[in-house]
Amino acid sequence: MVQLDRARAFLNIAKETYTLNGFPIRKADFVTEDFFIAAGHWRRSGRIFDLVVLDPPPFAESAAGVVDLQSAYGRLLNKARPLVADGGALIAINNALFASGADFSAVLEAACADGYLSVETLIPVPQDLIGFSGPSRPWPTDPAPFNHPTKIAVVRVRKRT
């Protein structure tokens, strides 16, 4: 398993979580790098993963690229897609509060249009993480068909042959 983040502090939190769960820590599994740079290196070297969890921040900018979950999530999917093995899965997470569920669904549908990606399932955020009575005030946008502004979809990948 490889953890990738541009910020070492977040990788240190991942290491703490590994330790709490009894997982071994291998230095090579924690990569401090910009997503766009690392994805490019891995793609050129032919590195393939069975599962990629794409959980970017709502907005980030670097010299290598811009992450904007409200208007450019499709670009991230296209960058991660070549890293997933045939039959593997890409867990697409969009936690942008102002990105509606319908908008994120449209991005996923567009990415699936060529037939090489398919949305397998939507993963609801567990009720005990939302709060048992729901949000204390309405969310800024409607998360439907997701149950929460943190929108999670399992996307199956099929490679061209």
Summary of the structure (lengths in Angstrom):
residues: 161
radius of gyration: 16.4
end to end distance: 26.5
largest distance: 49.8
contacts: 421
relative contact order: 0.15
helix: 34%
strand: 28%
